Amino acid sequence: MARLPHTVEFAAMTIAKPLLMIPGPIEVSPAVTQAFSVPPPSHLAPSVIEAFGASLELMRKLWMAPPESQPFVLAGGGTAAMEMAVANLIEPEERVLVVNTGYFSSRLAEMLRRQGALVVEVEAPVGEGPSAQEIEAALVGLAELGPIKGLFATHVDTSTGVCLDPEPLARLARRYGALSVFDGVCATAAEEFRMEEWDADLYLTASQKAIGLPPGLALMVVSERALAARESRRATAPPMVLDWQQWLPIMGAYEERRPSYFSTPATNLILALPVSLREILADGPEARCDLHRSVATALRRAWQELGLEPVPRRAELVSNALSALRFPAGVDGSLVGRIAAEGVIVAGGLHPEIRGEYFRVGHMGYCLTQPAMIRRTVEAVAKALAAGGRPIDVDGAVEALGEFGDAAA
Ligand SMILES: *Cc1c(COP(=O)(O)O)cnc(C)c1O
């Protein structure tokens, strides 16, 4: 057997894999890794057909969506899912409202403008979320000009860690005859979303966030009402690869466990998708969100112990999927590199207004079931702060985690 070059052998022996704690991609479960770690299967393989069909059924459960809703899974990411929603639902000159809570809401607004929509944005200062009253006032103003086609919002804006409550927004949209569309990329499977109960029209995500897969899949569930809106378009059809009408027979076939083809799905990821969805749904969607809430609450205590303040300005706006944390006085972006030197990868800032003032730690999916990972993350942040010359109580921060800091658990 050929010997590995000396340096590679050395690296493999001594350097443990860093822990990936960014807001996607995330650490995935061993069962998920096992499921996709196979030679590429055909999109017509029985195993892929079964995994695809089962995934569509499981998505309705996770989304808490009605039986008549339509799940879609495509090769792509969160941005492709956003584009698909916009391209199918919105035609030029139509009026839409965007609730803007940061970087990804601005991206959505730009997509809508490119689609030719008349876009009104309700914004709030960084770290804030517009109130239901402000949003309703904007809807009233917009409704005076004519019908409103859609209300678009980001459930958790990954650039600020601000989490909006989608329920009142979905209800407001209904009252004003608009479709409600939510970017749930950083929220699905971490924050509660009740598609049927709230009568929401579209909830989208990507595989590399709390869904717990590698990047590569765009996922969404669409209401009957939204499907009807696509069918009754007046003007041109959407680009083919984004067009629901192209994909509906494909999704239908997979759900009936029949082979079909329009454009090749990411077959390895499809094999892993039902594995992750079953893990997420093992105790029901509520239990999974409760776990995110419990760990996020424990982490908030630890961050507080370390003197780290969240970017969201009110407790009810703080997401359970990630922590966006302001650098304390005297600390700058070099902290992220020092945390990496401790073996944990976290993310820098993303919102253009405060980019150099904060960092982000993702806490979604599999890592929540591994207290050792949570503990390692807090220790790395604490040691990195201490390495910057601050008086830091590393043990105190770990103790603040309570049961989630118990590496032996
Ligand atoms: C990550 C993210 C996106 C973009 O997803 P990509 O897969 O990177 O295209 C969109 N919206 C939100 C809220 C996100 O967190």
The ligand as a Tripos MOL2 file, in Angstrom:
@<TRIPOS>MOLECULE
LIG
   15    15     1     0     0
SMALL
NO_CHARGES

@<TRIPOS>ATOM
      1 C1        -29.0930   31.0740    4.0090 C.3       1 LIG1
      2 C2        -30.3020   31.9030    3.7350 C.ar      1 LIG1
      3 C3        -30.7210   32.1760    2.4360 C.ar      1 LIG1
      4 C4        -29.9200   31.7900    1.2240 C.3       1 LIG1
      5 O1        -29.7920   30.4410    1.0570 O.3       1 LIG1
      6 P1        -28.6980   29.8930    0.0110 P.3       1 LIG1
      7 O2        -28.8580   28.4080    0.1080 O.co2     1 LIG1
      8 O3        -27.3820   30.3910    0.4800 O.co2     1 LIG1
      9 O4        -29.0550   30.4160   -1.3270 O.co2     1 LIG1
     10 C5        -31.8900   32.8810    2.2560 C.ar      1 LIG1
     11 N1        -32.6020   33.3070    3.3000 N.ar      1 LIG1
     12 C6        -32.2280   33.0880    4.5740 C.ar      1 LIG1
     13 C7        -33.0790   33.5790    5.6880 C.3       1 LIG1
     14 C8        -31.0650   32.3760    4.8200 C.ar      1 LIG1
     15 O5        -30.6800   32.1520    6.0910 O.3       1 LIG1
@<TRIPOS>BOND
     1     1     2 1
     2     2     3 ar
     3     2    14 ar
     4     3     4 1
     5     3    10 ar
     6     4     5 1
     7     5     6 1
     8     6     7 2
     9     6     8 1
    10     6     9 1
    11    10    11 ar
    12    11    12 ar
    13    12    13 1
    14    12    14 ar
    15    14    15 1
@<TRIPOS>SUBSTRUCTURE
     1 LIG1         1 GROUP 0 **** ****
